[in-house]
Amino acid sequence: MHYVILGAGESGVGAALLAQAKGHTVFVSDQSPIQPKYQQKLRNANIRFEEGGHTLEEILTADEVVKSPGIPEKAAVIQALRNKGTPIISEIELAGRYTRARCIAITGTNGKTTTTLLTYHLLKECGLSVGLAGNVGYSLAEQVIADAHDYYVLELSSFQLDDTYDFQPWVAVLLNITPDHLDRYDYSLENYAKSKLRITQRQDSSNFFIYNADDETIQRYFPGALRPMRQLPFSLHHRPDFQLAGYYLQEEVMGVDLQPGPYSEAEEISTAASPLIGQHNRQNALVAILCARLAGLEAPQIEAALATFRNADHRLQLVGEVGGVRFINDSKATNVEAAWYALDGITAPIVWIAGGTDKGNDYSSLLPLAESRVKALICLGLDNEKLRASFGSVVPHLEETQSMASAVQRAAALAASGDVVLLSPACASFDLFQNYEDRGRQFAAAVAALEAEA
């Protein structure tokens, strides 16, 4: 077969290398310049490629096309392929055809990365042969060439699921569904939810589906009674209306029951050793532990492995402490929902640094939390008008700045021992920073400077 790969980032180059390794001819096309490291990989494999534009005649010779998750359906090249009837798949779909490993696939609007990294950490720390792939920045297709692992833990976005058809994860996880990226789904929550639920479309009775019983959108769109996979709902509470696989008995003790039923007995697993902060991370830990138990790990192993986990940078990450004030970097919180999780999860008084490029945000869901927990709001953006209008009458103190160093200095001055200074912007970063990582690094650097002075 002849494959055309659209997009030459991590997933596209991985797909190209896998397709060639399986004996197919391959051509790679990218609308933008291709990074040197990816050009080198393609050259080393003698794979033809073009950059800076698409040659349509060449692309239309494909028997099958693998497209990057970043390319929207409305792109002209995709429309031309649809008109011709050429099958279009994702890198995950291609990789799924060539692996015998058990895939644990994790999706949801918020919490995917933390849950994926924690699940991977638990399996690896307990001695299983496991690979990490998907949205966390590693190509599944490239790893499948050697296919050296028994398990893969995959973080999957809705964009990566959109072009899957026969991909069949051993365990599928759906953490939550809240409005995000709706511009790609005709502004329809139903379309977005169905995209997330594609993760279960090929599952059968030998597979497991772990999902959030507390999420109303999942309840609305998942026809549980009609699906054959083994269903393992979880909740932060012990709910009588669900036969739950996982829930909390106490703040740091969860009940796990992999064969939930009226007469089954839950085993207890402690999460006391977990370094993760906040309510939503209790949920993420619950899910990772369910996955670890399905993989055969025992409670004492899991409890020991929890203690050595370090979360990804910029996600509710403790970056320093000065004079009894903790500084938490949550720069990855680029939407209102993520900021809500941060404000909800921290019980100490908060000096909150927020702002940036507003994505049409509705801040109303944050108002009750801001009123009860935030003692000061520092707006860090070129245009803070909407933040001022939303929170000015709710928080006791509000001020503006356009530099991270002064935001951190002002926050430190306003905070008392026992308080938390929280960078959780609820906005994109592009007005003052290159990206959310740059914003988070500048925050950590400013905190380090404070610590040096202290």
Buried (B, 14 or more C-beta within 10 A) or exposed (E): EEBBBBBBBBBBBBBBBBBBBBEBBBBBBBBEEBBEEBBEBBEEEEBEBBBEEBEEEEBBEBEBBBBBBBBEBEBEBBEBBEEEEBEBBBBBBBBBEBBEBBBBBBBBBBBBBBBBBBBBBBBBBBEBEBBBBBBBEBBBBBBBBEBEBBBBBBBBBBBBBBBBEEBBBBBBBBBBBBBBEEEBBEEEBEEBBBBBBBBBBBBEEEBBBBBBBBBEBBBEBBEEEEBEBBBBBBBBEEBEEBBBBBBBEEEBEBBBBBEBEEEEEBEEBBBEBBEBBBBBBBBBBBBBBBBBBBBEBEBEBBBEBBEEBEBBBBBBBBBBBBEEBBBBBBBBBBBBBBBBBBBBBBEEBBBBBBBBBBEEBEBEBBBEBBEEBBBBBBBBBEBBEBBBEBBEEBBEEBBBBBEBBBBBBBBBEBBEEEBBBBBBBBBBBBBBBEBBBBBBBBBBBBBBBBEEEE
